[in-house]
Amino acid sequence: MKSPPAPLPSSRRTFLKKGAVLGAALISAPQIVRSEILGRHGIPGANSRINLAFVGFGKQMNGHTSIVETPGVEPLYVCDVKANELAKAKRIMAGHGYTDVQATPDFEDIMTDPAVDGVMVITPDHWHAGIAIAAMRTGKDVYVEKPMTLTIAEGKAMVEAQRRYGSIVQVGSQQRSNHAFRRAAEMVRSGWIGEVKEVHTRLGSFPPPTLGAEEPIPAGFNYDKWLGPAPHEPYTPNRVLGDYSGGWRSYWEYGSRKNGDWGAHHYDITQWALGRDHTGPTLFVPPGYDGEEYQYYQYADGIKVVRNRPIENGHMIHFIGTEGNVSVSRGDKLETSRPELAKRPLSPDDVRLYESNNHQQNWLECMRSRKRPICDAEIGHRTATICQLAGISERLNRPIKWDPRAESIVGDAGASRWEDRPRRAGYELPA
């Protein structure tokens, strides 16, 4: 693994844009200048170019590469530890009209290039924090897939890096940029269904992870680097498979199973609708404990969020209040128990939430304006924490108490050890 760059001073914009950028521009050919240089006061101009790098070309990347069709956006790098995925990435970018994109199996190559403005981190969960923080400390903005991190400690480090380096971080909880989910959250926040008592979320389930016999590592695949900070395990195809019905997502070493898969989406909307973006629940209970049929977590005021309890009409999220219910799903599906609420306009006294109609474009706009995106690292960390605590409770098969202010597990030293995980030597988090 290549040595990480030395720590940067906190004066991110001044140092990076005026020093490293101009120096790189003077000695490189063809000349590539970071987009901020083209704007004023270290901020990208309205028509200046944004140069992007893409890390991780599994299935999830399919929904992200179209961002290069945005005027003023240009891809400079594609990166993956699998040679066949790198070749596919080059073909995808060529299909968008970019035939000279640099392909590398080492994300460190991207971090040392000052011409890169933003990095999209679309890897398995266990690599999110390491690559995202490396990008931030080298002066780049970050789009990172959900859940933002694998562990609570990683989330705290991400939040600290966002604050220290002034990076624009967008977490891929794109349901916040959907009209139906925003509308449902505004109804709940505005009190249209009265006092919320319960929220039901439909996450589905994964099969147990498959522990098959070791097989030869395919040619052109840096499996050791794919594992990265995770424990070394013998290679089996299913362990690295980017399959939505399982694959790496079903292994605790790389994700939080369904809590980190769909939970990262639905728990995020629940946080938004309840106005809890900067706090969290206080109790997590696993399924089967003391006769409980469903896994749930609970806030200090008693609101309970129940996983996989059947929801009428198959909706994804169901808010239950003292004066009505709201159900919402993808595909702009929104239903209310009181039909008049669906068409009721917001009044001047109602809550209007941050409006974004395109998650990727919101990130780009904020890269130019330096304003906070709709789902930054602080918000992403709070949602990821819920995913992780639900997973810890499930793995230990006992309730977990959580202090959202101190951000620590209460009264359970064994469970507290799961707030972080050991990282393999050579894959420590960047400082």
N, C-alpha and C positions, 0 to 999 in steps of 0.2 A: 504493500500500500504506500502511496506517495506521502511524503511528509506534508502536514498541513501548513498553510502560510502562517507567518507570525501574527500575533494579535494586532489589531488595528487601533489607532487612537479613536476617541469618541467623536471627534469632529468629522463625522462621516462625509458630509457633503463637501466641505472645503477641501479636505485632503484627497478624497477619491476623485472628485470631479476636476479639480484644478491641477493636481500633481500627477497622480498615476495615469489619469486619462490622457492628458496632453502629452506626457512622456511616451505612452504607448502609441499614440497617434503619430508622433514624429518619426518613430523608428519602424513602423509597420507598413506593409504594402500588400494589398490595397489598403488605403487609409479608412479605418472604421473609428468613429468617434461616438462615445456614449451620448445617449439622447439628451441628457441634462445639459450638456455643453451647448446644445442648440437652443435651449430656452434661456430664461433670465433668472438670476439669483439662485442658480443651482437647481431649478425646477424645470422639468421637461416642458417645452413650448407646446402650444395646442396642436401644431402640425409637425412636431419633431418626431424622429423615429424612435421606437422602442425595440431593442434587441433582446430576443428571448432564447433561453436554453431549455430543453425538455429532457427530464431524467426519468427513465422507466417506461418501457414501451410494451407493457402487457395490455390486456383488454381494456382497462380503465382509461388508457390514454386515447382510445378511439373517440371519446367525446370531447377531447381538448385540442386536438391539432388544428381544428378549423379556426382557432384564434388567429392564425397567421393570415387569414383572409381579411382581417381588419386593416383598413388603411393606416399606414404609419407603423405597422408591426412587421418585424423581420426575424425569422429563425436563424440563429447562428450555430447552434449545437444541437445534436441529438446524442443521447447517452443510454447505454444499457449494457449489462454484464453478459448478455447472450449475443453472440455474433449474428445469429439469424434474426433477432429482434432489431439489431442495429441496421441490418440490410433492409428490413421492412420499413424502419423509420426513414431511411434515405429515400425509399420509393414513395412513401407517403408525402414527404416534403417536396419531392420532385413533382408529384401530382398536383401540388399547390403552386408549382412554378418556381421552386427553389432547388436548384441542382447542385449548388456549391456549399450546402450545409456541412459543417464539420461533424464527423461521427467519432465518438470516443467511448471506450468501455470504462473510463475513469472519470468520475464526476469532478475530481480535483482539477482536471484540465480546465473545466468551466470556471472554477473559483479563481484561478490565477489570471483569467482574461478580463481586464477592466472594460472591455467593450460590451460585456453582457450586462443588461439592465435588470432583467428578471429571470427567475428560474421556476419552472413548473416541476414540482416533486410529486410524481405519480407512481411511486414505488410501493412495495408492501409496507405495512405500518411500522415495522421495526427499524426501518431506515429513514422515516420521515424527519425526526428531530435532528439526526446527525447531519443530513444533507442540508436541511433548511437553515440550521444555525451556521453551518459553514458558509452558506450563501449570504446570510445577513452580515456576518463579520467581515466579508469581503465587499460590502457595499451594495449588495443586490437586494431587490424586492423578491417576494416569494409567494407563489400559489402552491399550497400543499393540500393533498387530498385528505379527506376525513377518514377515520378519526385523526386528529392532528398529531397525536403521539401514541406510543405504546404504554407508557407509564406516567404516573402522576409527577414524578421527579422530572421527566423529560418535558412535561407541560410547563412546569415552573421555569425550566431553563429556556424554553421557547419564549415565554412572556418576558423574561429578563432580557433576552437578546433583542426582541422587538423594541423594547424601551431603550436599550443601550445604543443600538445602531440606527434607530429611526427608520427601520424598514417598513414598507407596506406589505403586510402579510394578509393574505386571503385564504381562509380555510374552506375546502370544497363542500360546504354544507349548502348546496345550491337550492334547497327547498326554500331558503329565505328569499331567493330571487324569483319566487313563483307567486303569482297573484292570489291563487286560492289559499295557500298557506299563510300569506301575509294577511289576507282578509279574515281568515279564521282567527289568527292571533289578535287582530285588532278588535274583533267581536268580544273575545275573552277579556282582553285588557280593558275594554271600555265598559265591562260589566253587563253586557247584553244578556248573558245567561245566568246572571246573579253570581253568587259565591261558588267558585269551583270547588268540588268535593273530590272528584277522581278524574284521572285521565287514563284511557286505555290505548295501548300501542300494539300494532301488529308487526312483529319482527320475523316470524318464521323460525326455522331451526336448521342447524347444520348436523350432518351425521358425525359420529366420533371420528377424530383424525385417524388416518390409515397409517399404520406402522409396518410397512412391508419390508421385504428383504432388500439389502443394499444392492444397487445397480451401478454400472459404470457411469461416470459423469460424461455427458455428451461433449463432443469436441466443440471448442469455441465457447464454452460456458465457464465463467469464473465462479464456480459454486461457492468457494470459500468467501469471496467478496459478497455474493448474494446473501450468505448467512450473516456476514458483517458482525454486528455486536451480539447477535444471538449465539447460543451455545452451538458447538459443532455437533452435527448429527450426520449419520450416513445418508448419502444421496438416495432418494427415491423420487420418482417423477411427480407423485401427488403432492409432495411437500412443497414444490416450487410452482405448482400449477396455479395460474391465475383464473380459477374457475369460480363463478358466482355461486355455484351449488356446493362449494367446499374448497378443495385445494389448500393453499397456504392460509386462507382465511379461517380454516377450521382448527388450526394449530395455535395453542396458547403462546408458543414462542414468537409468533409473528403478528398476532392480532388478539382481539378480545371476543372472537367468535361472533355470534349474532348481535351481542350488545354493542360491539364495535363496528359492525357492518350496517344493518338498518337502524340499530339503536342510535348511532351517531347522527343520523338524520332526524329521527322522530323525537329523541330526547332533546335535540337542539331546538326544534319547533316548540316543544313543551316549555323549555326554559324561556324562550322568547315570549310565548303567549302569557306566561305567568309573571313576566317581568323579573326574572331571576338570572339574567345574563352574567352577573358578577357575584353570584353566590351559588348555593346548591342545596341538595337534600341533606338530611341528617341521619337517615336510617336506610339500610339495604338488607332485604330479606330474600334468601334463595327459594326456589320452588321446592315444595315438599317439607319445608321446615315447620314443625309444630302444626302439621295439617294444612299448611297453605298450599293451595293448588297451583298458584301462579307466582312467579317471581315479581317482586315489586320494590319500589323505593318510596320514601315519604319525606316531605318537607316538615320543618318545625311547626308550621301552622296546621298540620294534619292532612294536607293534600297528598293523596296517594296516586302513584303512577304505576299501573299494572301492565305487565308484559304478556302478550298473547292471549288475553281474555277475548273471546269472540266478539267482534264488532258488527253491528247490523250493516247489511249491504257491503260487507267486506272492506270497509274503510280502513285507512292506515292509522289515523289518530282520531280519538273520540273524547271530547271534553264534556264532562257531566257537571252541570251547575244546578243551583237551587231553583232557577227559573227557566231551565231549558238546556238543550244539548247542541253541540256543534261537532260535525264529523267532516274530515277532510282527507283527500288522497291526491296522488299525482294524476295528471290528466285534467287538471282544473276541476276536480270533483269536490263540491262543497254542499253539504246538507245541514239543515237546521230543524230541530223539533218544532219550532214555531216558524212556519213558512214565510211570514212577513219579514223575518230578520235577513233572509238571503238577499232581498232587494233594498233593504233599508240603507240609505246613505249615511256616511259618518257626519255627525254634527260638529260644530265648532268646539264642543266640550269633549268629544271623543278622542281617544288615543290614536294618533297617526304614527305608524312605525316607519323606520328607514325604508325607503322604496328603491328597490333595484329590480330591474326586469331582465337582467342578464348577468350572471355571476362573474363570468370572465371579463366582460366589458366593464363591470364595476371595479374590478381590480385594476384594469388599464387606466380607467378614468382617475382612480385614486393615485396611481403611480405618477400621473401628471400633476394633480392638484395637491398631493401629499395629505389629503384628508383621509379619515379612517374609513376603511371598507366596511361592508355590511357584516362580515364575520371575521374579525381580526383574531390575533393569537389569544388575547384574553378571553374572548367569547368561546373560541375553539377549545381552549384549555378547560374551561368549566364543563363543557359538554363531554369532552373526552374523559374527564375525571369521573363523570357519572358512568360512562361505559366501563371504565377500569374498575371502579368500586363494585359495580354489579358483577363483574367477572370475578373479582376477588371473593366476594360473598358466595358466588356459585361454586368456585373451586374449593373453598374451605368448608362449604356446606353449613354455614352459620351466619347469623346476622352481623352486620358491620355498622358501627356508629361512626359518624363523620362530623367533624367540626368545620363548616365551610368558611368560617372566618380565619381560623388558624391553618386551614387546609391540612388537616392531619386526622388519622384514624384515632378514635378515642378508646382507651382502656383495653387494647388488644395488641400486645407487643408482637405476637406472631403474625397477625394480619398487617401490622404496620410495616413489616419487612417487605411486603409486596408493593409498597408505594414506589419502590425502585427495583431494578434488577441488575445483577452483575453484567458488565459488558466485557466481551473478549478483549484481550490485550491488543492494542493497535487500533481499536475502534471506539476509543473514549469519545465522549461528547466534546466538541470544540469549546474552548474557554470563552 
